[in-house]
Amino acid sequence: MAIYTSVFTVLLLLAITAPVALLFGFGGASAARSHVAPLRWFGKTYIAIVRGVPDIAFFLFFVIALDQAIEYLRHKALCPDWSEPIRQGNDFVVCQAAKMPLGNAPQWVHETYGFSLAVLTFAIVFGAFAANVLFGAMRAVPRAQLETAEAYGMTQRQAFWRVLVPQMWVYAQPGLSNLWMVLIKATPLLFLLGVEDIVYWARELGGTKTPRFTDYPHGDWRMWYFLALLVFYLIFTRISEVALEKLMARLTRGQATAGGEAQRKAAA
C-alpha cells in the first residue's frame, strides 16, 4: 500500500504547492515592479537568486538551513541555561526540547513536518520562476490601458486590480503552463527532502527480494515499476495539457490577442 499512498503524496504536493508558488510568484512580481525601491530590490533579488541556483542545491541547502534556524530559535527560547556551544565542529547540537519535531513525537508528526518543509521549498523555488513569468506578463499589458483607467478617475491600485491583473493572465498562461509541467517532473526530488515519494517506493519495491526479507520473493522488477511510473506521468501530463488548453481558451475569450481573434473568427 505504500506506493499507492505515495501517489496521493505526490498529488497532494502538487495541489498545495501550485497555488502557494503562484502566490509567492505574484508577490515577487508585484514587488519587482513596485515604485518603492526596497520592495523592488527585494523582488528582483528573490527572482535572480532563486532562479540562478540549481534546484537540487537549493533543496539540500534550504531545508537544512531552515530546519536548523527553527531549532536554533526554539533552543534560545526553551533552553536559556544551555552553556555548551550549539555549533560543535560539523555537528549542530541543541537541547532535546528544541528538536523539531520532538524525538518522542508520533510518526505522523515527523512525516507532516517533512512534507511541510518540502511544500515550502518547492513553493519558494517555483515561486521565483512564476514571479519572472508574471513580471513579464504585467509588462506586456499595454501601458496606455492603465493610463486610460487612471484618466477616468481610477487610482493606481484600482487600475492594477481591475485592468492589469485580469489581462496579465492571458500573457502569463503559456509560461505558467510550462512551469506546471516542470513542477510535475520535479516531484521525484521529494526523496532529497526525506519524503518517501512514488519514485522511492518504485525503487524499493522493485528491487530484488529474497525469502529472507519478504514472503513474496522476486527478481529485479524495477524496470516494470519505472515503466508504470512513466505511464503515470505521461497520462498526468496529458490530462494537464487538456485542462490548460481549456483554461487558455477561457482566458483569451474576448481579449485582443491572437487566441481571442481566432475565437471571434470561428464564431463568425
ABEGO torsion letter per residue (X at the ends): XAAAAAAAAAAAAAAAAAAAAAAAAAAAAAAAABABAAAAAAAAAAAAAAAABBAAAAAAAAAAAAAAAAAAAAAAAABAABABBABBEABBBBBAAABOBBAABBAAAAAAAAAAAAAAAAAAAAAAAAAAAAAAAAAABBAAAAAAAAAAGBBAAAAAAAAAAAAAAAAAAAAAAAAAAAAAAAAAAAAAAGBBBAAAAAAAAABBBBAAABABBBBBAAAAAAAAAAAAAAAAAAAAAAAAAAAAAAAABGBBBAAAAAAAAAAX
